[in-house]
């Protein structure tokens, strides 16, 4: 993985003192309770730049592993204050507008990959983006996954969490998609 990231012009560093983040530990504990799979945790770049995280995903395309699972843990809605306030029609409308934008961006097969990429680069211009994501660290794992997949999401699941809709996207390997 280091080599693939370095070849893409990125500068990965190993931190062997850091334990697993809850974004790794919780999903994998549910998926693999016996902890019987090898795991490598990849942290976000502290600049929180969308282009960089898309590039990380692109770099990971060069990994040659059978049965590789890349898990981008986060939520499409992550406004902690809104989670614990009354769910007004305005909040519901803002949440839904961003969810609709996310679904179109990630799933619409009629978007070109250049259009999809540009939408993700400019995610802050989506309807109510900063309301739904005051900070982007819970959205950027999706950018890494899309960068790796380079095509529309194969599946979208929705969950209601503390009264707010949040989408989850699944990509299967797609090596034939157009390059952006």
Backbone as JSON Lines, residues from 0, in Angstrom:
{"i":0,"aa":"X","n":[0.82,-1.18,0.0],"ca":[0.0,0.0,0.0],"c":[0.87,1.25,0.0]}
{"i":1,"aa":"X","n":[1.95,1.24,0.78],"ca":[2.84,2.41,0.81],"c":[3.35,2.74,-0.58]}
{"i":2,"aa":"X","n":[3.77,1.71,-1.3],"ca":[4.33,1.93,-2.63],"c":[3.29,2.56,-3.57]}
{"i":3,"aa":"X","n":[2.06,2.06,-3.54],"ca":[1.0,2.61,-4.4],"c":[0.74,4.07,-4.07]}
{"i":4,"aa":"X","n":[0.73,4.42,-2.79],"ca":[0.51,5.81,-2.39],"c":[1.69,6.7,-2.79]}
{"i":5,"aa":"X","n":[2.9,6.2,-2.6],"ca":[4.09,6.98,-2.98],"c":[4.16,7.19,-4.49]}
{"i":6,"aa":"X","n":[3.82,6.16,-5.26],"ca":[3.84,6.3,-6.72],"c":[2.82,7.32,-7.21]}
{"i":7,"aa":"X","n":[1.8,7.58,-6.4],"ca":[0.79,8.58,-6.75],"c":[1.19,9.97,-6.26]}
{"i":8,"aa":"X","n":[2.41,10.1,-5.72],"ca":[2.87,11.4,-5.25],"c":[2.43,11.75,-3.84]}
{"i":9,"aa":"X","n":[1.91,10.78,-3.13],"ca":[1.49,10.99,-1.75],"c":[2.61,10.58,-0.82]}
{"i":10,"aa":"X","n":[2.57,11.04,0.42],"ca":[3.65,10.77,1.38],"c":[3.11,10.05,2.61]}
{"i":11,"aa":"X","n":[2.85,8.75,2.5],"ca":[2.32,8.03,3.66],"c":[3.37,7.89,4.76]}
{"i":12,"aa":"X","n":[2.88,7.82,6.0],"ca":[3.75,7.58,7.16],"c":[3.11,6.49,8.01]}
{"i":13,"aa":"X","n":[3.95,5.67,8.58],"ca":[3.47,4.61,9.46],"c":[3.45,5.14,10.89]}
{"i":14,"aa":"X","n":[2.35,4.93,11.57],"ca":[2.22,5.27,12.99],"c":[1.86,3.99,13.72]}
{"i":15,"aa":"X","n":[2.89,3.28,14.18],"ca":[2.65,1.98,14.81],"c":[2.22,2.1,16.27]}
{"i":16,"aa":"X","n":[2.04,3.32,16.77],"ca":[1.58,3.51,18.14],"c":[0.08,3.8,18.21]}
{"i":17,"aa":"X","n":[-0.52,4.12,17.08],"ca":[-1.93,4.45,17.07],"c":[-2.77,3.18,16.97]}
{"i":18,"aa":"X","n":[-3.77,3.09,17.81],"ca":[-4.7,1.97,17.74],"c":[-5.76,2.23,16.68]}
{"i":19,"aa":"X","n":[-6.66,1.29,16.55],"ca":[-7.73,1.44,15.57],"c":[-8.72,2.52,16.0]}
{"i":20,"aa":"X","n":[-9.09,3.35,15.07],"ca":[-10.11,4.37,15.25],"c":[-11.48,3.68,15.33]}
{"i":21,"aa":"X","n":[-12.45,4.34,15.95],"ca":[-13.79,3.75,16.05],"c":[-14.4,3.53,14.67]}
{"i":22,"aa":"X","n":[-13.98,4.29,13.66],"ca":[-14.48,4.1,12.3],"c":[-13.99,2.79,11.68]}
{"i":23,"aa":"X","n":[-12.94,2.21,12.23],"ca":[-12.46,0.9,11.8],"c":[-12.97,-0.18,12.75]}
{"i":24,"aa":"X","n":[-12.78,0.08,14.04],"ca":[-13.08,-0.93,15.04],"c":[-14.55,-1.33,15.05]}
{"i":25,"aa":"X","n":[-15.46,-0.37,15.08],"ca":[-16.88,-0.7,15.24],"c":[-17.42,-1.5,14.05]}
{"i":26,"aa":"X","n":[-17.25,-1.03,12.8],"ca":[-17.78,-1.85,11.7],"c":[-17.16,-3.23,11.61]}
{"i":27,"aa":"X","n":[-15.85,-3.31,11.81],"ca":[-15.2,-4.62,11.7],"c":[-15.57,-5.54,12.86]}
{"i":28,"aa":"X","n":[-15.82,-4.99,14.02],"ca":[-16.27,-5.81,15.15],"c":[-17.62,-6.44,14.83]}
{"i":29,"aa":"X","n":[-18.47,-5.68,14.14],"ca":[-19.77,-6.22,13.74],"c":[-19.65,-7.21,12.59]}
{"i":30,"aa":"X","n":[-18.77,-6.92,11.65],"ca":[-18.65,-7.77,10.46],"c":[-17.82,-9.02,10.71]}
{"i":31,"aa":"X","n":[-16.76,-8.88,11.51],"ca":[-15.82,-9.97,11.78],"c":[-15.58,-10.07,13.28]}
{"i":32,"aa":"X","n":[-16.56,-10.55,14.04],"ca":[-16.43,-10.55,15.5],"c":[-15.25,-11.38,16.03]}
{"i":33,"aa":"X","n":[-14.77,-12.32,15.23],"ca":[-13.62,-13.12,15.66],"c":[-12.29,-12.43,15.38]}
{"i":34,"aa":"X","n":[-12.35,-11.27,14.73],"ca":[-11.14,-10.5,14.39],"c":[-10.11,-11.39,13.69]}
{"i":35,"aa":"X","n":[-10.59,-12.14,12.69],"ca":[-9.74,-13.13,12.03],"c":[-9.33,-12.71,10.61]}
{"i":36,"aa":"X","n":[-9.28,-11.42,10.35],"ca":[-8.81,-10.92,9.05],"c":[-7.72,-9.88,9.29]}
{"i":37,"aa":"X","n":[-6.77,-9.79,8.36],"ca":[-5.76,-8.73,8.5],"c":[-6.39,-7.37,8.18]}
{"i":38,"aa":"X","n":[-5.97,-6.34,8.9],"ca":[-6.54,-5.0,8.76],"c":[-5.42,-3.97,8.69]}
{"i":39,"aa":"X","n":[-5.55,-3.06,7.75],"ca":[-4.68,-1.9,7.68],"c":[-5.58,-0.68,7.75]}
{"i":40,"aa":"X","n":[-5.32,0.18,8.71],"ca":[-6.1,1.41,8.87],"c":[-5.39,2.54,8.12]}
{"i":41,"aa":"X","n":[-6.13,3.26,7.32],"ca":[-5.59,4.39,6.59],"c":[-6.29,5.64,7.1]}
{"i":42,"aa":"X","n":[-5.54,6.56,7.63],"ca":[-6.12,7.79,8.19],"c":[-6.32,8.83,7.1]}
{"i":43,"aa":"X","n":[-7.18,9.79,7.38],"ca":[-7.38,10.91,6.48],"c":[-6.16,11.82,6.53]}
{"i":44,"aa":"X","n":[-5.95,12.54,5.44],"ca":[-4.89,13.54,5.4],"c":[-5.4,14.77,6.15]}
{"i":45,"aa":"X","n":[-4.57,15.36,7.0],"ca":[-5.05,16.43,7.87],"c":[-5.52,17.69,7.14]}
{"i":46,"aa":"X","n":[-5.2,17.83,5.86],"ca":[-5.71,18.98,5.1],"c":[-7.21,18.86,4.84]}
{"i":47,"aa":"X","n":[-7.75,17.64,4.95],"ca":[-9.15,17.33,4.66],"c":[-9.56,17.81,3.27]}
{"i":48,"aa":"X","n":[-8.64,17.71,2.33],"ca":[-8.85,18.14,0.95],"c":[-9.5,17.02,0.14]}
{"i":49,"aa":"X","n":[-10.61,17.33,-0.53],"ca":[-11.34,16.31,-1.29],"c":[-10.49,15.73,-2.41]}
{"i":50,"aa":"X","n":[-9.75,16.56,-3.13],"ca":[-8.92,16.08,-4.25],"c":[-7.88,15.07,-3.75]}
{"i":51,"aa":"X","n":[-7.27,15.35,-2.62],"ca":[-6.27,14.43,-2.07],"c":[-6.89,13.08,-1.74]}
{"i":52,"aa":"X","n":[-8.08,13.08,-1.18],"ca":[-8.71,11.81,-0.8],"c":[-9.21,11.03,-2.02]}
{"i":53,"aa":"X","n":[-9.62,11.73,-3.05],"ca":[-9.92,11.05,-4.32],"c":[-8.64,10.43,-4.9]}
{"i":54,"aa":"X","n":[-7.52,11.14,-4.78],"ca":[-6.23,10.63,-5.27],"c":[-5.78,9.41,-4.48]}
{"i":55,"aa":"X","n":[-6.06,9.39,-3.19],"ca":[-5.72,8.2,-2.39],"c":[-6.47,7.0,-2.93]}
{"i":56,"aa":"X","n":[-7.75,7.18,-3.2],"ca":[-8.54,6.08,-3.78],"c":[-7.98,5.63,-5.11]}
{"i":57,"aa":"X","n":[-7.63,6.58,-5.96],"ca":[-7.03,6.23,-7.27],"c":[-5.75,5.43,-7.08]}
{"i":58,"aa":"X","n":[-4.93,5.84,-6.12],"ca":[-3.67,5.13,-5.86],"c":[-3.93,3.7,-5.41]}
{"i":59,"aa":"X","n":[-4.97,3.49,-4.64],"ca":[-5.28,2.15,-4.13],"c":[-5.74,1.2,-5.23]}
{"i":60,"aa":"X","n":[-6.11,1.73,-6.4],"ca":[-6.48,0.87,-7.53],"c":[-5.33,-0.06,-7.92]}
{"i":61,"aa":"X","n":[-4.11,0.35,-7.63],"ca":[-2.94,-0.44,-8.04],"c":[-2.66,-1.61,-7.11]}
{"i":62,"aa":"X","n":[-3.42,-1.74,-6.03],"ca":[-3.2,-2.86,-5.12],"c":[-3.71,-4.14,-5.77]}
{"i":63,"aa":"X","n":[-2.94,-5.18,-5.67],"ca":[-3.3,-6.48,-6.26],"c":[-3.51,-7.49,-5.14]}
{"i":64,"aa":"X","n":[-4.69,-7.49,-4.58],"ca":[-5.04,-8.44,-3.52],"c":[-6.34,-9.11,-3.88]}
{"i":65,"aa":"X","n":[-6.42,-10.4,-3.63],"ca":[-7.7,-11.09,-3.76],"c":[-8.55,-10.74,-2.54]}
{"i":66,"aa":"X","n":[-9.82,-10.57,-2.76],"ca":[-10.77,-10.34,-1.67],"c":[-10.41,-9.12,-0.8]}
{"i":67,"aa":"X","n":[-9.97,-8.06,-1.44],"ca":[-9.64,-6.83,-0.72],"c":[-10.94,-6.08,-0.4]}
{"i":68,"aa":"X","n":[-11.12,-5.72,0.84],"ca":[-12.26,-4.93,1.29],"c":[-11.73,-3.57,1.71]}
{"i":69,"aa":"X","n":[-12.24,-2.54,1.08],"ca":[-11.92,-1.17,1.5],"c":[-13.19,-0.62,2.11]}
{"i":70,"aa":"X","n":[-13.11,-0.26,3.36],"ca":[-14.27,0.21,4.1],"c":[-14.08,1.69,4.4]}
{"i":71,"aa":"X","n":[-14.93,2.52,3.84],"ca":[-14.9,3.95,4.11],"c":[-15.99,4.25,5.12]}
{"i":72,"aa":"X","n":[-15.63,4.36,6.35],"ca":[-16.6,4.49,7.42],"c":[-16.93,5.96,7.68]}
{"i":73,"aa":"X","n":[-18.2,6.27,7.73],"ca":[-18.66,7.62,7.99],"c":[-20.16,7.67,7.81]}
{"i":74,"aa":"X","n":[-20.71,8.86,7.71],"ca":[-22.13,9.05,7.46],"c":[-22.3,10.09,6.38]}
{"i":75,"aa":"X","n":[-23.38,10.01,5.63],"ca":[-23.68,11.09,4.69],"c":[-24.35,12.25,5.41]}
{"i":76,"aa":"X","n":[-24.75,12.05,6.65],"ca":[-25.22,13.14,7.51],"c":[-24.45,13.04,8.81]}
{"i":77,"aa":"X","n":[-23.79,14.13,9.2],"ca":[-23.01,14.09,10.44],"c":[-22.96,15.45,11.12]}
{"i":78,"aa":"X","n":[-24.14,15.99,11.4],"ca":[-24.24,17.24,12.15],"c":[-24.68,16.85,13.56]}
{"i":79,"aa":"X","n":[-23.71,16.8,14.47],"ca":[-24.0,16.32,15.83],"c":[-25.03,17.19,16.54]}
{"i":80,"aa":"X","n":[-24.99,18.5,16.34],"ca":[-26.0,19.36,16.99],"c":[-27.39,19.04,16.47]}
{"i":81,"aa":"X","n":[-27.51,18.86,15.17],"ca":[-28.82,18.56,14.58],"c":[-29.35,17.2,15.02]}
{"i":82,"aa":"X","n":[-28.44,16.26,15.29],"ca":[-28.88,14.96,15.78],"c":[-29.66,15.1,17.09]}
{"i":83,"aa":"X","n":[-29.31,16.09,17.89],"ca":[-29.88,16.21,19.23],"c":[-30.79,17.44,19.38]}
{"i":84,"aa":"X","n":[-31.32,17.92,18.27],"ca":[-32.31,18.99,18.32],"c":[-33.62,18.47,17.72]}
{"i":85,"aa":"X","n":[-34.67,19.22,17.94],"ca":[-35.97,18.83,17.38],"c":[-35.88,18.75,15.87]}
{"i":86,"aa":"X","n":[-36.45,17.73,15.29],"ca":[-36.4,17.51,13.84],"c":[-37.49,18.36,13.17]}
{"i":87,"aa":"X","n":[-37.14,19.57,12.8],"ca":[-38.09,20.49,12.19],"c":[-38.23,20.19,10.7]}
{"i":88,"aa":"X","n":[-39.27,20.72,10.06],"ca":[-39.4,20.56,8.6],"c":[-38.19,21.15,7.85]}
{"i":89,"aa":"X","n":[-37.62,22.22,8.36],"ca":[-36.45,22.82,7.71],"c":[-35.24,21.89,7.77]}
{"i":90,"aa":"X","n":[-35.04,21.27,8.93],"ca":[-33.93,20.33,9.08],"c":[-34.16,19.11,8.19]}
{"i":91,"aa":"X","n":[-35.37,18.6,8.17],"ca":[-35.68,17.45,7.32],"c":[-35.46,17.78,5.84]}
{"i":92,"aa":"X","n":[-35.86,18.98,5.42],"ca":[-35.68,19.38,4.02],"c":[-34.21,19.51,3.67]}
{"i":93,"aa":"X","n":[-33.41,20.08,4.58],"ca":[-31.98,20.22,4.33],"c":[-31.32,18.84,4.24]}
{"i":94,"aa":"X","n":[-31.67,17.97,5.17],"ca":[-31.15,16.6,5.18],"c":[-31.51,15.89,3.88]}
{"i":95,"aa":"X","n":[-32.76,15.99,3.47],"ca":[-33.22,15.3,2.25],"c":[-32.56,15.86,1.0]}
{"i":96,"aa":"X","n":[-32.39,17.18,0.94],"ca":[-31.76,17.79,-0.24],"c":[-30.32,17.29,-0.4]}
{"i":97,"aa":"X","n":[-29.58,17.2,0.7],"ca":[-28.21,16.7,0.6],"c":[-28.19,15.21,0.28]}
{"i":98,"aa":"X","n":[-29.09,14.44,0.87],"ca":[-29.17,13.0,0.57],"c":[-29.5,12.78,-0.91]}
{"i":99,"aa":"X","n":[-30.41,13.57,-1.45],"ca":[-30.74,13.45,-2.87],"c":[-29.53,13.76,-3.74]}
{"i":100,"aa":"X","n":[-28.78,14.8,-3.36],"ca":[-27.57,15.16,-4.09],"c":[-26.54,14.03,-4.01]}
{"i":101,"aa":"X","n":[-26.38,13.46,-2.81],"ca":[-25.42,12.35,-2.63],"c":[-25.82,11.15,-3.5]}
{"i":102,"aa":"X","n":[-27.11,10.82,-3.49],"ca":[-27.55,9.67,-4.28],"c":[-27.31,9.92,-5.76]}
{"i":103,"aa":"X","n":[-27.67,11.09,-6.25],"ca":[-27.43,11.38,-7.66],"c":[-25.95,11.35,-7.97]}
{"i":104,"aa":"X","n":[-25.14,11.98,-7.13],"ca":[-23.7,12.04,-7.37],"c":[-23.07,10.66,-7.38]}
{"i":105,"aa":"X","n":[-23.42,9.84,-6.44],"ca":[-22.77,8.54,-6.31],"c":[-23.37,7.44,-7.17]}
{"i":106,"aa":"X","n":[-24.64,7.55,-7.5],"ca":[-25.32,6.42,-8.14],"c":[-25.79,6.65,-9.57]}
{"i":107,"aa":"X","n":[-25.96,7.87,-10.0],"ca":[-26.56,8.14,-11.3],"c":[-25.67,7.64,-12.44]}
{"i":108,"aa":"X","n":[-26.09,6.62,-13.18],"ca":[-25.26,6.11,-14.28],"c":[-25.18,7.07,-15.46]}
{"i":109,"aa":"X","n":[-26.03,8.09,-15.48],"ca":[-26.0,9.06,-16.57],"c":[-24.95,10.15,-16.38]}
{"i":110,"aa":"X","n":[-24.39,10.27,-15.18],"ca":[-23.3,11.22,-14.98],"c":[-22.03,10.62,-15.57]}
{"i":111,"aa":"X","n":[-21.22,11.45,-16.21],"ca":[-19.9,10.97,-16.62],"c":[-19.02,10.91,-15.38]}
{"i":112,"aa":"X","n":[-17.93,10.19,-15.46],"ca":[-17.04,10.12,-14.3],"c":[-16.37,11.46,-14.05]}
{"i":113,"aa":"X","n":[-16.18,12.25,-15.08],"ca":[-15.66,13.61,-14.88],"c":[-16.66,14.45,-14.1]}
{"i":114,"aa":"X","n":[-17.94,14.34,-14.43],"ca":[-18.96,15.08,-13.7],"c":[-19.05,14.6,-12.25]}
{"i":115,"aa":"X","n":[-19.03,13.29,-12.06],"ca":[-19.12,12.73,-10.71],"c":[-17.92,13.2,-9.87]}
{"i":116,"aa":"X","n":[-16.74,13.12,-10.46],"ca":[-15.51,13.54,-9.77],"c":[-15.61,15.02,-9.38]}
{"i":117,"aa":"X","n":[-16.02,15.88,-10.31],"ca":[-16.12,17.31,-10.03],"c":[-17.16,17.6,-8.95]}
{"i":118,"aa":"X","n":[-18.24,16.88,-8.95],"ca":[-19.25,17.07,-7.9],"c":[-18.66,16.72,-6.53]}
{"i":119,"aa":"X","n":[-17.89,15.64,-6.47],"ca":[-17.28,15.26,-5.19],"c":[-16.18,16.23,-4.78]}
{"i":120,"aa":"X","n":[-15.42,16.74,-5.73],"ca":[-14.41,17.76,-5.42],"c":[-15.1,18.98,-4.81]}
{"i":121,"aa":"X","n":[-16.21,19.37,-5.41],"ca":[-16.93,20.57,-5.0],"c":[-18.14,20.26,-4.12]}
{"i":122,"aa":"X","n":[-18.03,19.24,-3.3],"ca":[-19.15,18.79,-2.49],"c":[-19.73,19.9,-1.62]}
{"i":123,"aa":"X","n":[-18.91,20.87,-1.23],"ca":[-19.39,21.95,-0.36],"c":[-20.46,22.81,-1.03]}
{"i":124,"aa":"X","n":[-20.54,22.77,-2.37],"ca":[-21.56,23.55,-3.07],"c":[-22.88,22.78,-3.21]}
{"i":125,"aa":"X","n":[-22.94,21.56,-2.73],"ca":[-24.18,20.78,-2.75],"c":[-25.2,21.44,-1.81]}
{"i":126,"aa":"X","n":[-26.47,21.23,-2.06],"ca":[-27.49,21.82,-1.18],"c":[-27.29,21.4,0.28]}
{"i":127,"aa":"X","n":[-27.13,22.36,1.13],"ca":[-27.03,22.18,2.59],"c":[-25.84,21.31,3.01]}
{"i":128,"aa":"X","n":[-24.79,21.33,2.21],"ca":[-23.62,20.5,2.48],"c":[-23.01,20.78,3.85]}
{"i":129,"aa":"X","n":[-22.8,22.03,4.16],"ca":[-22.16,22.35,5.44],"c":[-23.11,22.22,6.62]}
{"i":130,"aa":"X","n":[-24.39,22.23,6.38],"ca":[-25.32,21.9,7.46],"c":[-25.19,20.42,7.79]}
{"i":131,"aa":"X","n":[-25.18,19.59,6.75],"ca":[-25.11,18.14,6.95],"c":[-23.73,17.68,7.38]}
{"i":132,"aa":"X","n":[-22.71,18.44,6.99],"ca":[-21.32,18.12,7.35],"c":[-20.58,19.38,7.77]}
{"i":133,"aa":"X","n":[-20.77,19.82,9.02],"ca":[-20.0,20.98,9.49],"c":[-18.49,20.75,9.36]}
{"i":134,"aa":"X","n":[-18.07,19.51,9.51],"ca":[-16.69,19.09,9.27],"c":[-16.74,17.89,8.33]}
{"i":135,"aa":"X","n":[-15.76,17.8,7.46],"ca":[-15.83,16.81,6.39],"c":[-15.21,15.45,6.69]}
{"i":136,"aa":"X","n":[-14.67,15.26,7.88],"ca":[-13.95,14.0,8.11],"c":[-14.84,12.76,8.07]}
{"i":137,"aa":"X","n":[-16.15,12.91,8.21],"ca":[-17.02,11.74,8.11],"c":[-17.58,11.55,6.7]}
{"i":138,"aa":"X","n":[-17.22,12.44,5.79],"ca":[-17.63,12.32,4.39],"c":[-16.46,11.88,3.5]}
{"i":139,"aa":"X","n":[-15.25,12.3,3.84],"ca":[-14.09,12.02,2.98],"c":[-13.77,10.54,2.77]}
{"i":140,"aa":"X","n":[-14.08,9.65,3.69],"ca":[-13.87,8.22,3.36],"c":[-14.63,7.79,2.11]}
{"i":141,"aa":"X","n":[-15.79,8.41,1.86],"ca":[-16.54,8.13,0.64],"c":[-15.72,8.55,-0.58]}
{"i":142,"aa":"X","n":[-15.0,9.66,-0.49],"ca":[-14.17,10.12,-1.6],"c":[-13.08,9.08,-1.93]}
{"i":143,"aa":"X","n":[-12.49,8.51,-0.89],"ca":[-11.47,7.48,-1.11],"c":[-12.1,6.27,-1.81]}
{"i":144,"aa":"X","n":[-13.26,5.85,-1.35],"ca":[-13.93,4.69,-1.96],"c":[-14.29,4.97,-3.41]}
{"i":145,"aa":"X","n":[-14.83,6.15,-3.69],"ca":[-15.14,6.47,-5.08],"c":[-13.86,6.54,-5.92]}
{"i":146,"aa":"X","n":[-12.82,7.14,-5.38],"ca":[-11.56,7.21,-6.13],"c":[-11.06,5.83,-6.51]}
{"i":147,"aa":"X","n":[-11.25,4.87,-5.64],"ca":[-10.87,3.49,-5.91],"c":[-11.81,2.87,-6.95]}
{"i":148,"aa":"X","n":[-13.09,3.12,-6.83],"ca":[-14.08,2.47,-7.69],"c":[-14.17,3.08,-9.08]}
{"i":149,"aa":"X","n":[-14.03,4.38,-9.18],"ca":[-14.11,5.17,-10.42],"c":[-15.34,4.85,-11.27]}
{"i":150,"aa":"X","n":[-16.44,4.73,-10.62],"ca":[-17.7,4.5,-11.32],"c":[-18.86,4.72,-10.37]}
{"i":151,"aa":"X","n":[-20.08,4.62,-10.88],"ca":[-21.23,4.82,-9.99],"c":[-21.34,3.71,-8.95]}
{"i":152,"aa":"X","n":[-21.87,4.07,-7.82],"ca":[-22.11,3.1,-6.76],"c":[-23.1,2.05,-7.26]}
{"i":153,"aa":"X","n":[-22.86,0.82,-6.87],"ca":[-23.73,-0.27,-7.26],"c":[-24.99,-0.34,-6.4]}
{"i":154,"aa":"X","n":[-24.89,0.12,-5.16],"ca":[-26.0,0.03,-4.23],"c":[-25.99,1.22,-3.28]}
{"i":155,"aa":"X","n":[-27.19,1.64,-2.89],"ca":[-27.34,2.65,-1.84],"c":[-28.33,2.1,-0.83]}
{"i":156,"aa":"X","n":[-27.95,2.16,0.41],"ca":[-28.84,1.8,1.51],"c":[-29.07,3.06,2.33]}
{"i":157,"aa":"X","n":[-30.25,3.2,2.87],"ca":[-30.56,4.35,3.71],"c":[-30.88,3.86,5.12]}
{"i":158,"aa":"X","n":[-30.46,4.63,6.08],"ca":[-30.77,4.34,7.47],"c":[-31.23,5.64,8.12]}
{"i":159,"aa":"X","n":[-32.14,5.54,9.05],"ca":[-32.54,6.7,9.83],"c":[-31.85,6.58,11.18]}
{"i":160,"aa":"X","n":[-31.02,7.58,11.46],"ca":[-30.22,7.59,12.67],"c":[-30.56,8.85,13.45]}
{"i":161,"aa":"X","n":[-31.12,8.67,14.64],"ca":[-31.55,9.79,15.47],"c":[-32.43,10.75,14.68]}
{"i":162,"aa":"X","n":[-33.31,10.2,13.86],"ca":[-34.26,10.98,13.1],"c":[-33.74,11.59,11.8]}
{"i":163,"aa":"X","n":[-32.49,11.33,11.45],"ca":[-31.9,11.89,10.23],"c":[-31.58,10.75,9.27]}
{"i":164,"aa":"X","n":[-31.86,10.99,7.98],"ca":[-31.53,9.99,6.97],"c":[-30.05,10.06,6.66]}
{"i":165,"aa":"X","n":[-29.45,8.92,6.5],"ca":[-28.05,8.83,6.13],"c":[-27.88,7.7,5.13]}
{"i":166,"aa":"X","n":[-27.24,8.0,4.01],"ca":[-27.04,7.01,2.98],"c":[-25.71,6.29,3.12]}
{"i":167,"aa":"X","n":[-25.72,5.04,2.71],"ca":[-24.5,4.23,2.65],"c":[-24.36,3.73,1.23]}
{"i":168,"aa":"X","n":[-23.16,3.77,0.7],"ca":[-22.94,3.43,-0.7],"c":[-21.97,2.27,-0.8]}
{"i":169,"aa":"X","n":[-22.22,1.42,-1.77],"ca":[-21.4,0.21,-1.97],"c":[-20.92,0.18,-3.42]}
{"i":170,"aa":"X","n":[-19.62,0.02,-3.57],"ca":[-19.04,-0.14,-4.9],"c":[-18.4,-1.52,-4.97]}
{"i":171,"aa":"X","n":[-18.62,-2.2,-6.06],"ca":[-17.89,-3.42,-6.35],"c":[-16.8,-3.05,-7.34]}
{"i":172,"aa":"X","n":[-15.8,-3.87,-7.46],"ca":[-14.68,-3.6,-8.36],"c":[-15.19,-3.23,-9.75]}
{"i":173,"aa":"X","n":[-14.64,-2.14,-10.3],"ca":[-15.09,-1.66,-11.6],"c":[-13.88,-1.15,-12.37]}
{"i":174,"aa":"X","n":[-13.08,-2.03,-12.91],"ca":[-11.86,-1.62,-13.61],"c":[-12.11,-1.09,-15.02]}
{"i":175,"aa":"X","n":[-13.34,-1.23,-15.53],"ca":[-13.59,-0.82,-16.91],"c":[-14.17,0.58,-17.02]}
{"i":176,"aa":"X","n":[-14.44,1.24,-15.92],"ca":[-15.06,2.57,-15.97],"c":[-14.11,3.57,-16.61]}
{"i":177,"aa":"X","n":[-14.69,4.62,-17.19],"ca":[-13.87,5.66,-17.84],"c":[-13.02,6.38,-16.8]}
{"i":178,"aa":"X","n":[-11.92,6.89,-17.24],"ca":[-11.0,7.64,-16.37],"c":[-11.46,9.08,-16.28]}
{"i":179,"aa":"X","n":[-11.32,9.68,-15.14],"ca":[-11.64,11.11,-15.01],"c":[-10.39,11.93,-14.98]}
